[in-house]
């Protein structure tokens, strides 16, 4: 394992939510290998090693993607659709962490293959606890299958 390997890709445009998430991961000593992207287009470039991330090795991809739905440039549902539609990335667990309580977002996320859907709590302690639980499960406990050939 190298330091370039990312365990968590955080796709979030809200600076406050980014800071809260990073703080929660640090507080619970879950991982230092988090990469943050701030819009859906950058997320797709990162995952598919294109654009600014063309030199990134796909083998250094994330163990889990934490995905907001309400993103600039490309919305979270489209990001999810593309990740799950591609055989080289479809096995990466995607956890939607969003403020959206809309039933249509929940249904569409699961239809597209999301692994988990979490509505962000407003309270900091609840948010921190939710991030800790997500990190513990998806980074430390979950046993993913071997990555398909890319």
C-alpha positions as CSV (number, residue, x, y, z in Angstrom):
1,X,0.0,0.0,0.0
2,X,1.3,3.5,-0.8
3,X,0.3,6.8,0.6
4,X,-1.3,7.6,-2.8
5,X,-4.1,5.1,-2.2
6,X,-7.3,6.8,-1.3
7,X,-9.7,5.0,1.0
8,X,-12.5,7.5,0.9
9,X,-13.6,9.9,-1.9
10,X,-15.7,12.6,-0.5
11,X,-17.9,14.3,-3.1
12,X,-19.3,17.4,-1.5
13,X,-19.6,21.1,-2.5
14,X,-20.6,22.5,0.9
15,X,-17.4,23.7,2.7
16,X,-19.1,23.4,6.1
17,X,-20.1,19.8,5.5
18,X,-16.6,19.0,4.1
19,X,-15.0,20.3,7.3
20,X,-17.5,18.5,9.6
21,X,-16.9,15.2,7.7
22,X,-13.1,15.6,7.8
23,X,-13.2,16.6,11.5
24,X,-15.4,13.5,12.3
25,X,-12.9,11.2,10.6
26,X,-10.0,12.7,12.4
27,X,-11.8,12.7,15.7
28,X,-12.4,9.0,15.4
29,X,-9.0,8.2,13.9
30,X,-10.6,6.4,11.0
31,X,-8.4,7.3,8.0
32,X,-6.1,10.0,6.7
33,X,-6.5,8.9,3.2
34,X,-9.5,11.0,2.1
35,X,-9.7,12.9,-1.2
36,X,-12.2,15.7,-1.5
37,X,-13.8,16.8,-4.8
38,X,-16.3,19.6,-4.9
39,X,-18.5,18.9,-7.9
40,X,-19.8,16.0,-10.0
41,X,-17.6,16.7,-13.0
42,X,-14.5,16.5,-10.8
43,X,-15.8,13.3,-9.1
44,X,-16.2,11.7,-12.5
45,X,-12.7,12.8,-13.6
46,X,-11.3,11.4,-10.4
47,X,-13.1,8.0,-10.6
48,X,-12.4,7.5,-14.3
49,X,-8.8,9.0,-14.3
50,X,-9.5,11.8,-16.8
51,X,-9.1,15.5,-16.9
52,X,-6.9,16.8,-14.0
53,X,-6.7,13.2,-12.7
54,X,-5.6,11.5,-16.0
55,X,-2.3,10.5,-14.4
56,X,-4.0,8.8,-11.4
57,X,-3.8,5.0,-11.4
58,X,-7.2,3.4,-11.2
59,X,-5.8,0.8,-8.8
60,X,-5.4,3.6,-6.3
61,X,-9.1,4.2,-6.3
62,X,-11.3,4.6,-3.2
63,X,-12.7,1.9,-1.0
64,X,-15.9,3.9,-0.7
65,X,-17.4,7.0,-2.2
66,X,-19.4,9.4,0.0
67,X,-21.6,11.3,-2.5
68,X,-23.8,14.3,-2.0
69,X,-26.7,14.5,-4.5
70,X,-27.0,18.3,-4.9
71,X,-23.8,19.1,-6.7
72,X,-22.7,21.7,-9.3
73,X,-21.8,20.8,-12.9
74,X,-23.0,17.2,-12.7
75,X,-25.5,16.1,-10.1
76,X,-25.0,13.3,-7.7
77,X,-27.5,11.0,-9.3
78,X,-25.7,11.2,-12.7
79,X,-22.4,10.6,-10.9
80,X,-23.9,7.5,-9.3
81,X,-25.4,6.4,-12.7
82,X,-22.0,6.5,-14.4
83,X,-20.1,4.8,-11.7
84,X,-22.5,1.9,-11.4
85,X,-22.9,1.5,-15.2
86,X,-19.2,1.0,-15.8
87,X,-17.8,-2.5,-15.0
88,X,-14.5,-1.1,-13.9
89,X,-16.1,1.0,-11.1
90,X,-19.4,-0.6,-10.4
91,X,-18.2,-2.6,-7.4
92,X,-17.0,0.6,-5.5
93,X,-19.4,1.1,-2.7
94,X,-21.2,4.4,-2.9
95,X,-22.9,6.0,0.1
96,X,-25.2,8.9,-0.6
97,X,-24.9,11.4,2.2
98,X,-27.4,14.2,1.5
99,X,-29.8,16.6,3.0
100,X,-32.4,15.5,0.6
101,X,-35.4,13.7,2.2
102,X,-37.2,13.5,-1.1
103,X,-38.6,10.0,-1.8
104,X,-37.8,10.3,-5.5
105,X,-34.1,10.8,-4.7
106,X,-34.1,7.8,-2.4
107,X,-35.8,5.6,-4.9
108,X,-33.7,6.7,-7.8
109,X,-30.5,6.2,-5.8
110,X,-31.4,2.6,-5.0
111,X,-32.5,2.0,-8.5
112,X,-29.1,3.1,-9.8
113,X,-27.3,0.8,-7.3
114,X,-26.4,3.0,-4.3
115,X,-25.1,0.9,-1.4
116,X,-26.5,3.1,1.3
117,X,-28.5,6.3,1.6
118,X,-28.0,8.6,4.6
119,X,-29.8,11.9,5.3
120,X,-27.3,14.2,6.9
121,X,-28.3,15.1,10.5
122,X,-28.3,18.8,11.3
123,X,-26.9,18.3,14.8
124,X,-23.1,18.2,14.9
125,X,-22.8,15.3,17.3
126,X,-25.3,13.2,15.3
127,X,-23.5,14.1,12.1
128,X,-20.1,13.1,13.7
129,X,-21.6,9.8,14.9
130,X,-23.1,9.1,11.4
131,X,-19.7,9.7,9.7
132,X,-18.0,7.5,12.3
133,X,-20.4,4.7,11.7
134,X,-20.0,5.0,7.9
135,X,-16.3,5.0,8.2
136,X,-16.1,2.1,10.5
137,X,-18.3,0.0,8.4
138,X,-17.2,0.8,4.8
139,X,-13.5,1.3,5.5
140,X,-12.7,-1.1,8.3
141,X,-15.4,-3.8,8.3
142,X,-16.8,-4.2,4.8
143,X,-15.1,-6.9,2.7
144,X,-15.3,-6.0,-0.9
145,X,-14.7,-8.4,-3.8
146,X,-11.4,-8.2,-5.7
147,X,-11.4,-5.3,-8.1
148,X,-12.2,-6.3,-11.7
149,X,-9.5,-5.8,-14.3
150,X,-9.3,-2.2,-15.4
